Amino acid sequence: MRDPSGRLLRLLSLLQTPREWPGAELADRLGVTSRTIRRDVDRLRELGYPVHATQGNVGGYRLTSGTAMPPLLLDDEEAVAVAIGLRAAATAAVSGIEDTSLRALAKLEQVLPARLRPRVAALSGAAVVLPPRDGPAADAGVLAALAAACVTHEKVRFAYTRPHGEATRRLVEPHRLVVSERLWYLVAYDEHRAGWRSFRVDRMGELHRTGVRVPARELPGGVDTETWVTRQMPPRDVRARLLLHVPLERAAESVPAWQGVLEAVDDDSCLLLTHPDSPRHLAYRVMLLPVDYTLLDPPELAGHLRAITERAGRAIGAFAGTDRA
């Protein structure tokens, strides 16, 4: 490869793959000598890329973490994935990263090749963003520290507030982070209780990475993380049946698809069967319906709807009897 600039970019792209590259293999891929590879590596180091070299028959080159974030090379698929991920992060249940995600997305889209822009736009346009659920957001710094500890199998200590308010101290071996709706959970082996537990990340405080690494543990029963977490969480499969006082055609035009499935009843009404959710969150979704309706079941949803209605009534009490149309 005769073009030095193009060769340097190609070498950087190879080194950004998470593996160690023997010098001879790099030379063969780029069509140059091992001596040229050594000169190019020195040039990358001058530009701020921390390239680590090991000697011997099994030695080679790899990128390591440095004191600053150097420019990264992304292929087409990686660039699209990062752009979509940043857009999703702007509405995620992680506190403190919304503005940062938008700034990073703006920088990426500024240099995104024209051929990739339609793909990003199509994927973003096909996504349906539901109204955000209420609930606490996790701290981005805590999530980053926990994610690193999961990867390195490093023990962590933290203060933890249990659901009824009791403060405890925990020493755990992190396994995986899981997000469910607006809540983040850490699945970990609790050493003090000698068993597996899941911890709400928003209830953690005073997180400390101990630096002690341990062999990875497997979840009991040989199940994957998703299955284990699903079994530990309370059921959230509540559905509602609502009689909508509009014809099916009108309901199909005004009721969003994420609200549920519509079924015809007669010329003047139809049924709405909602998607599974918790009673509280389901009540908020039902209150967004743009048509008149009657709750058929479940009965426990009535209390949540009544509470929302009463709060709204108190909020507008000062305007009672006035025409605000």
PyMOL commands that set and color helices and strands:
alter all, ss='L'
color gray80, all
select helices_A, chain A and resi 4-15+23-30+34-46+76-89+98-111+117-126+140-152+201-203+220-222+225-232+248-254+257-259+279-287+300-315+317-319
alter helices_A, ss='H'
color red, helices_A
select strands_A, chain A and resi 51-53+61-63+94-95+138-139+154-161+167-180+183-190+195-200+204-213+241-244+260-264+270-274+293-297
alter strands_A, ss='S'
color yellow, strands_A
deselect
rebuild
show_as cartoon
